[in-house]
Amino acid sequence: MSREDKASFKRLDSKEDKKAFLKALVERLREQGGLPFWATAYRRKCEKQGVPCPLDKLTVDA
């Protein structure tokens, strides 16, 4: 995520908005070819913090 992405995500209030944001981010990263790296790093960060990874609940059409 870019700094702008992180700042935008933190400002979102509802779970629905955050889910929509993550879906859009995953699609953008998939198109750019950076999804595997980002997803691995994000999962590792969630695991380190002891929280469930939101990517596990996210469904994005392939």
Jmol script that loads the backbone (N, CA, C; Angstrom):
load data "model"
ATOM      1  N   MET A   1       0.840  -1.180   0.000  1.00  0.00           N
ATOM      2  CA  MET A   1       0.000   0.000   0.000  1.00  0.00           C
ATOM      3  C   MET A   1       0.878   1.235   0.000  1.00  0.00           C
ATOM      4  N   SER A   2       0.431   2.230  -0.710  1.00  0.00           N
ATOM      5  CA  SER A   2       1.147   3.501  -0.699  1.00  0.00           C
ATOM      6  C   SER A   2       0.765   4.264   0.575  1.00  0.00           C
ATOM      7  N   ARG A   3       1.464   5.317   0.842  1.00  0.00           N
ATOM      8  CA  ARG A   3       1.124   6.138   2.013  1.00  0.00           C
ATOM      9  C   ARG A   3      -0.292   6.679   1.891  1.00  0.00           C
ATOM     10  N   GLU A   4      -0.654   7.087   0.669  1.00  0.00           N
ATOM     11  CA  GLU A   4      -1.994   7.609   0.443  1.00  0.00           C
ATOM     12  C   GLU A   4      -3.046   6.531   0.700  1.00  0.00           C
ATOM     13  N   ASP A   5      -2.757   5.291   0.264  1.00  0.00           N
ATOM     14  CA  ASP A   5      -3.668   4.179   0.505  1.00  0.00           C
ATOM     15  C   ASP A   5      -3.848   3.957   2.003  1.00  0.00           C
ATOM     16  N   LYS A   6      -2.756   3.949   2.735  1.00  0.00           N
ATOM     17  CA  LYS A   6      -2.820   3.724   4.183  1.00  0.00           C
ATOM     18  C   LYS A   6      -3.624   4.820   4.874  1.00  0.00           C
ATOM     19  N   ALA A   7      -3.378   6.067   4.485  1.00  0.00           N
ATOM     20  CA  ALA A   7      -4.101   7.186   5.090  1.00  0.00           C
ATOM     21  C   ALA A   7      -5.592   7.103   4.764  1.00  0.00           C
ATOM     22  N   SER A   8      -5.911   6.764   3.525  1.00  0.00           N
ATOM     23  CA  SER A   8      -7.317   6.643   3.123  1.00  0.00           C
ATOM     24  C   SER A   8      -8.000   5.530   3.900  1.00  0.00           C
ATOM     25  N   PHE A   9      -7.326   4.395   4.042  1.00  0.00           N
ATOM     26  CA  PHE A   9      -7.901   3.254   4.750  1.00  0.00           C
ATOM     27  C   PHE A   9      -8.190   3.599   6.209  1.00  0.00           C
ATOM     28  N   LYS A  10      -7.288   4.311   6.842  1.00  0.00           N
ATOM     29  CA  LYS A  10      -7.461   4.665   8.256  1.00  0.00           C
ATOM     30  C   LYS A  10      -8.647   5.607   8.463  1.00  0.00           C
ATOM     31  N   ARG A  11      -8.983   6.404   7.445  1.00  0.00           N
ATOM     32  CA  ARG A  11     -10.091   7.352   7.567  1.00  0.00           C
ATOM     33  C   ARG A  11     -11.459   6.695   7.359  1.00  0.00           C
ATOM     34  N   LEU A  12     -11.492   5.488   6.844  1.00  0.00           N
ATOM     35  CA  LEU A  12     -12.762   4.816   6.584  1.00  0.00           C
ATOM     36  C   LEU A  12     -13.397   4.376   7.901  1.00  0.00           C
ATOM     37  N   ASP A  13     -14.711   4.540   7.995  1.00  0.00           N
ATOM     38  CA  ASP A  13     -15.412   4.235   9.240  1.00  0.00           C
ATOM     39  C   ASP A  13     -16.062   2.857   9.252  1.00  0.00           C
ATOM     40  N   SER A  14     -16.734   2.512   8.187  1.00  0.00           N
ATOM     41  CA  SER A  14     -17.515   1.278   8.215  1.00  0.00           C
ATOM     42  C   SER A  14     -16.728   0.080   7.678  1.00  0.00           C
ATOM     43  N   LYS A  15     -17.141  -1.090   8.113  1.00  0.00           N
ATOM     44  CA  LYS A  15     -16.511  -2.322   7.634  1.00  0.00           C
ATOM     45  C   LYS A  15     -16.755  -2.503   6.148  1.00  0.00           C
ATOM     46  N   GLU A  16     -17.924  -2.079   5.678  1.00  0.00           N
ATOM     47  CA  GLU A  16     -18.250  -2.205   4.259  1.00  0.00           C
ATOM     48  C   GLU A  16     -17.312  -1.352   3.406  1.00  0.00           C
ATOM     49  N   ASP A  17     -17.027  -0.133   3.875  1.00  0.00           N
ATOM     50  CA  ASP A  17     -16.116   0.751   3.149  1.00  0.00           C
ATOM     51  C   ASP A  17     -14.702   0.166   3.115  1.00  0.00           C
ATOM     52  N   LYS A  18     -14.276  -0.389   4.245  1.00  0.00           N
ATOM     53  CA  LYS A  18     -12.944  -0.980   4.313  1.00  0.00           C
ATOM     54  C   LYS A  18     -12.846  -2.214   3.415  1.00  0.00           C
ATOM     55  N   LYS A  19     -13.910  -3.006   3.373  1.00  0.00           N
ATOM     56  CA  LYS A  19     -13.928  -4.189   2.519  1.00  0.00           C
ATOM     57  C   LYS A  19     -13.875  -3.776   1.046  1.00  0.00           C
ATOM     58  N   ALA A  20     -14.626  -2.757   0.680  1.00  0.00           N
ATOM     59  CA  ALA A  20     -14.620  -2.262  -0.700  1.00  0.00           C
ATOM     60  C   ALA A  20     -13.240  -1.718  -1.062  1.00  0.00           C
ATOM     61  N   PHE A  21     -12.610  -1.031  -0.124  1.00  0.00           N
ATOM     62  CA  PHE A  21     -11.274  -0.493  -0.354  1.00  0.00           C
ATOM     63  C   PHE A  21     -10.276  -1.622  -0.602  1.00  0.00           C
ATOM     64  N   LEU A  22     -10.329  -2.658   0.244  1.00  0.00           N
ATOM     65  CA  LEU A  22      -9.411  -3.787   0.090  1.00  0.00           C
ATOM     66  C   LEU A  22      -9.644  -4.519  -1.234  1.00  0.00           C
ATOM     67  N   LYS A  23     -10.910  -4.675  -1.622  1.00  0.00           N
ATOM     68  CA  LYS A  23     -11.204  -5.313  -2.904  1.00  0.00           C
ATOM     69  C   LYS A  23     -10.589  -4.527  -4.058  1.00  0.00           C
ATOM     70  N   ALA A  24     -10.755  -3.203  -4.030  1.00  0.00           N
ATOM     71  CA  ALA A  24     -10.195  -2.355  -5.088  1.00  0.00           C
ATOM     72  C   ALA A  24      -8.669  -2.429  -5.082  1.00  0.00           C
ATOM     73  N   LEU A  25      -8.072  -2.445  -3.901  1.00  0.00           N
ATOM     74  CA  LEU A  25      -6.619  -2.536  -3.790  1.00  0.00           C
ATOM     75  C   LEU A  25      -6.112  -3.864  -4.347  1.00  0.00           C
ATOM     76  N   VAL A  26      -6.780  -4.951  -3.997  1.00  0.00           N
ATOM     77  CA  VAL A  26      -6.380  -6.273  -4.482  1.00  0.00           C
ATOM     78  C   VAL A  26      -6.480  -6.331  -6.005  1.00  0.00           C
ATOM     79  N   GLU A  27      -7.548  -5.788  -6.552  1.00  0.00           N
ATOM     80  CA  GLU A  27      -7.701  -5.778  -8.013  1.00  0.00           C
ATOM     81  C   GLU A  27      -6.591  -4.960  -8.675  1.00  0.00           C
ATOM     82  N   ARG A  28      -6.297  -3.789  -8.099  1.00  0.00           N
ATOM     83  CA  ARG A  28      -5.242  -2.944  -8.670  1.00  0.00           C
ATOM     84  C   ARG A  28      -3.889  -3.654  -8.614  1.00  0.00           C
ATOM     85  N   LEU A  29      -3.588  -4.274  -7.487  1.00  0.00           N
ATOM     86  CA  LEU A  29      -2.314  -4.977  -7.347  1.00  0.00           C
ATOM     87  C   LEU A  29      -2.251  -6.192  -8.270  1.00  0.00           C
ATOM     88  N   ARG A  30      -3.385  -6.863  -8.444  1.00  0.00           N
ATOM     89  CA  ARG A  30      -3.433  -8.015  -9.346  1.00  0.00           C
ATOM     90  C   ARG A  30      -3.104  -7.565 -10.779  1.00  0.00           C
ATOM     91  N   GLU A  31      -3.684  -6.449 -11.203  1.00  0.00           N
ATOM     92  CA  GLU A  31      -3.421  -5.923 -12.546  1.00  0.00           C
ATOM     93  C   GLU A  31      -1.961  -5.507 -12.713  1.00  0.00           C
ATOM     94  N   GLN A  32      -1.362  -5.000 -11.649  1.00  0.00           N
ATOM     95  CA  GLN A  32       0.022  -4.538 -11.702  1.00  0.00           C
ATOM     96  C   GLN A  32       1.030  -5.658 -11.458  1.00  0.00           C
ATOM     97  N   GLY A  33       0.550  -6.825 -11.065  1.00  0.00           N
ATOM     98  CA  GLY A  33       1.430  -7.963 -10.829  1.00  0.00           C
ATOM     99  C   GLY A  33       2.095  -7.985  -9.464  1.00  0.00           C
ATOM    100  N   GLY A  34       1.673  -7.138  -8.545  1.00  0.00           N
ATOM    101  CA  GLY A  34       2.303  -7.070  -7.231  1.00  0.00           C
ATOM    102  C   GLY A  34       1.523  -7.726  -6.120  1.00  0.00           C
ATOM    103  N   LEU A  35       0.427  -8.405  -6.458  1.00  0.00           N
ATOM    104  CA  LEU A  35      -0.428  -8.981  -5.421  1.00  0.00           C
ATOM    105  C   LEU A  35       0.264 -10.050  -4.585  1.00  0.00           C
ATOM    106  N   PRO A  36       0.964 -11.008  -5.167  1.00  0.00           N
ATOM    107  CA  PRO A  36       1.568 -12.057  -4.323  1.00  0.00           C
ATOM    108  C   PRO A  36       2.506 -11.503  -3.249  1.00  0.00           C
ATOM    109  N   PHE A  37       3.342 -10.556  -3.599  1.00  0.00           N
ATOM    110  CA  PHE A  37       4.267  -9.980  -2.626  1.00  0.00           C
ATOM    111  C   PHE A  37       3.514  -9.249  -1.527  1.00  0.00           C
ATOM    112  N   TRP A  38       2.577  -8.385  -1.909  1.00  0.00           N
ATOM    113  CA  TRP A  38       1.846  -7.599  -0.925  1.00  0.00           C
ATOM    114  C   TRP A  38       1.022  -8.492  -0.016  1.00  0.00           C
ATOM    115  N   ALA A  39       0.313  -9.461  -0.591  1.00  0.00           N
ATOM    116  CA  ALA A  39      -0.540 -10.342   0.213  1.00  0.00           C
ATOM    117  C   ALA A  39       0.288 -11.118   1.230  1.00  0.00           C
ATOM    118  N   THR A  40       1.449 -11.607   0.832  1.00  0.00           N
ATOM    119  CA  THR A  40       2.319 -12.343   1.752  1.00  0.00           C
ATOM    120  C   THR A  40       2.790 -11.437   2.886  1.00  0.00           C
ATOM    121  N   ALA A  41       3.215 -10.234   2.544  1.00  0.00           N
ATOM    122  CA  ALA A  41       3.694  -9.293   3.560  1.00  0.00           C
ATOM    123  C   ALA A  41       2.564  -8.887   4.509  1.00  0.00           C
ATOM    124  N   TYR A  42       1.374  -8.679   3.958  1.00  0.00           N
ATOM    125  CA  TYR A  42       0.236  -8.265   4.784  1.00  0.00           C
ATOM    126  C   TYR A  42      -0.191  -9.386   5.726  1.00  0.00           C
ATOM    127  N   ARG A  43      -0.218 -10.612   5.228  1.00  0.00           N
ATOM    128  CA  ARG A  43      -0.560 -11.753   6.077  1.00  0.00           C
ATOM    129  C   ARG A  43       0.458 -11.917   7.207  1.00  0.00           C
ATOM    130  N   ARG A  44       1.716 -11.738   6.882  1.00  0.00           N
ATOM    131  CA  ARG A  44       2.775 -11.846   7.889  1.00  0.00           C
ATOM    132  C   ARG A  44       2.603 -10.775   8.970  1.00  0.00           C
ATOM    133  N   LYS A  45       2.240  -9.568   8.552  1.00  0.00           N
ATOM    134  CA  LYS A  45       2.049  -8.476   9.505  1.00  0.00           C
ATOM    135  C   LYS A  45       0.872  -8.785  10.438  1.00  0.00           C
ATOM    136  N   CYS A  46      -0.225  -9.269   9.875  1.00  0.00           N
ATOM    137  CA  CYS A  46      -1.394  -9.622  10.689  1.00  0.00           C
ATOM    138  C   CYS A  46      -1.039 -10.724  11.684  1.00  0.00           C
ATOM    139  N   GLU A  47      -0.326 -11.721  11.189  1.00  0.00           N
ATOM    140  CA  GLU A  47       0.079 -12.844  12.046  1.00  0.00           C
ATOM    141  C   GLU A  47       0.962 -12.364  13.193  1.00  0.00           C
ATOM    142  N   LYS A  48       1.886 -11.472  12.883  1.00  0.00           N
ATOM    143  CA  LYS A  48       2.804 -10.932  13.893  1.00  0.00           C
ATOM    144  C   LYS A  48       2.036 -10.154  14.964  1.00  0.00           C
ATOM    145  N   GLN A  49       0.967  -9.461  14.539  1.00  0.00           N
ATOM    146  CA  GLN A  49       0.167  -8.677  15.484  1.00  0.00           C
ATOM    147  C   GLN A  49      -0.893  -9.525  16.180  1.00  0.00           C
ATOM    148  N   GLY A  50      -1.031 -10.783  15.745  1.00  0.00           N
ATOM    149  CA  GLY A  50      -1.986 -11.674  16.382  1.00  0.00           C
ATOM    150  C   GLY A  50      -3.439 -11.378  16.046  1.00  0.00           C
ATOM    151  N   VAL A  51      -3.670 -10.824  14.856  1.00  0.00           N
ATOM    152  CA  VAL A  51      -5.037 -10.520  14.431  1.00  0.00           C
ATOM    153  C   VAL A  51      -5.367 -11.322  13.169  1.00  0.00           C
ATOM    154  N   PRO A  52      -6.649 -11.626  12.956  1.00  0.00           N
ATOM    155  CA  PRO A  52      -7.013 -12.342  11.733  1.00  0.00           C
ATOM    156  C   PRO A  52      -6.777 -11.468  10.502  1.00  0.00           C
ATOM    157  N   CYS A  53      -6.337 -12.084   9.444  1.00  0.00           N
ATOM    158  CA  CYS A  53      -6.060 -11.349   8.215  1.00  0.00           C
ATOM    159  C   CYS A  53      -7.365 -11.097   7.463  1.00  0.00           C
ATOM    160  N   PRO A  54      -7.687  -9.838   7.152  1.00  0.00           N
ATOM    161  CA  PRO A  54      -8.914  -9.531   6.423  1.00  0.00           C
ATOM    162  C   PRO A  54      -8.950 -10.150   5.030  1.00  0.00           C
ATOM    163  N   LEU A  55      -7.806 -10.491   4.485  1.00  0.00           N
ATOM    164  CA  LEU A  55      -7.769 -11.084   3.153  1.00  0.00           C
ATOM    165  C   LEU A  55      -8.432 -12.458   3.147  1.00  0.00           C
ATOM    166  N   ASP A  56      -8.466 -13.120   4.294  1.00  0.00           N
ATOM    167  CA  ASP A  56      -9.096 -14.444   4.376  1.00  0.00           C
ATOM    168  C   ASP A  56     -10.604 -14.358   4.193  1.00  0.00           C
ATOM    169  N   LYS A  57     -11.195 -13.232   4.542  1.00  0.00           N
ATOM    170  CA  LYS A  57     -12.649 -13.050   4.413  1.00  0.00           C
ATOM    171  C   LYS A  57     -13.014 -12.353   3.113  1.00  0.00           C
ATOM    172  N   LEU A  58     -12.042 -11.865   2.413  1.00  0.00           N
ATOM    173  CA  LEU A  58     -12.275 -11.086   1.200  1.00  0.00           C
ATOM    174  C   LEU A  58     -12.455 -12.021   0.008  1.00  0.00           C
ATOM    175  N   THR A  59     -13.531 -11.824  -0.713  1.00  0.00           N
ATOM    176  CA  THR A  59     -13.742 -12.605  -1.922  1.00  0.00           C
ATOM    177  C   THR A  59     -13.691 -11.669  -3.108  1.00  0.00           C
ATOM    178  N   VAL A  60     -12.771 -11.969  -4.006  1.00  0.00           N
ATOM    179  CA  VAL A  60     -12.592 -11.172  -5.212  1.00  0.00           C
ATOM    180  C   VAL A  60     -12.714 -12.109  -6.393  1.00  0.00           C
ATOM    181  N   ASP A  61     -13.548 -11.751  -7.335  1.00  0.00           N
ATOM    182  CA  ASP A  61     -13.707 -12.597  -8.521  1.00  0.00           C
ATOM    183  C   ASP A  61     -12.410 -12.659  -9.298  1.00  0.00           C
ATOM    184  N   ALA A  62     -11.991 -13.880  -9.645  1.00  0.00           N
ATOM    185  CA  ALA A  62     -10.729 -14.076 -10.352  1.00  0.00           C
ATOM    186  C   ALA A  62     -10.865 -13.796 -11.821  1.00  0.00           C
TER     187      ALA A  62
END
end "model"
wireframe off; spacefill off
backbone 0.3
color backbone group
